[in-house]
Amino acid sequence: GAEELPQEPLQEQLQLQEPLQQDAAQVAKVLAGVVPQVYRLLSELPSAEFQAARKLLHGSRCVFVGSGFAPSTRVALKVPSKKSRK
């Protein structure tokens, strides 16, 4: 039969996950500061370069959603209603 690998106790697994969660939170925080700058730079590109970047990014996970990236086809943006604009 197949040889079973020894399993780490649950407490050890949780201790290993905690630093990873902290690292992920730190990365998300850094991205939250950098990504708007990248989007701004992309929006300031001349038309031909912007279209090339748009074509390159099409279908990729390029929309920052706070903790990572998602493809534009999977993101819903909240648009203010006409009532809230008055």
N, C-alpha and C positions, 0 to 999 in steps of 0.2 A: 504494500500500500504506500501511499504518499506519506512522506515524513512531515510531521507538523512542526512548524517553527514555534519556539516559545513566545508567548504573548507577554508584553509589558503590562505591569499592573496599571489599572485605570488612572491612579493618581500620577504616575510617571508620564502617561500620555497627556494628561491635562497640563502638567507642568511644562511639557515641551510645546504645547499649543499656545500658552499664554504669551511668550515672547513673539511668536509669529503673529498673533492678533495685534499686539502692540506695534510691531513693525508695519503691518498692513494699515493701521490707523495713522501712523506717521507718514507713510507713503501717500495715503489719501489726502492728508493735510498739505503736503508739499504740492501734490498735483492740483489741489484746489487753488493754490496760489499761482502756479505756472500755466495751467491750461488756458485761463482767460487771456493771458498774454499771447499764447500761441494762436488762439482763435483771432485775436485782434490783428496779429501780424498776417495771418492768412487773408483776413478781410481787406487788408490794405495792399495786397498784391495787385499789380496791373492785371487787367482783364484776362489776357492770354495765359499768364502764369496761374491766376486763380482758377481758370477753367481746367488747366492741366492738373493742378492739385486736387480739384474737385473730382476729376475723372480717376485719378490715382486712389483717392480715398473712398470712392463709391463702393458701397457694400461692406466696408470694413468697420470695425468697432472704433469709431472716431468721435462719438458724442460722450462727453464726460457726464456721468450721472451721480457724482459725489463720492462713490467708492470704487469706481472703475469706469470702463468704457463700454458702450453699447452701439450696435449699428443703428443708423438713423431710422431704419424700418421698424425698430422695436421701441422707439421713444415717442411719447405723446407730450407735446408742449402745451402748457396752459396758456390760453389766449384770453385776455380780459374781454368780458362781454361789453356790448355798447352801453349798458346801464352803468357799469362801473367806471366808464371813461368820462362820464359827465361831471 
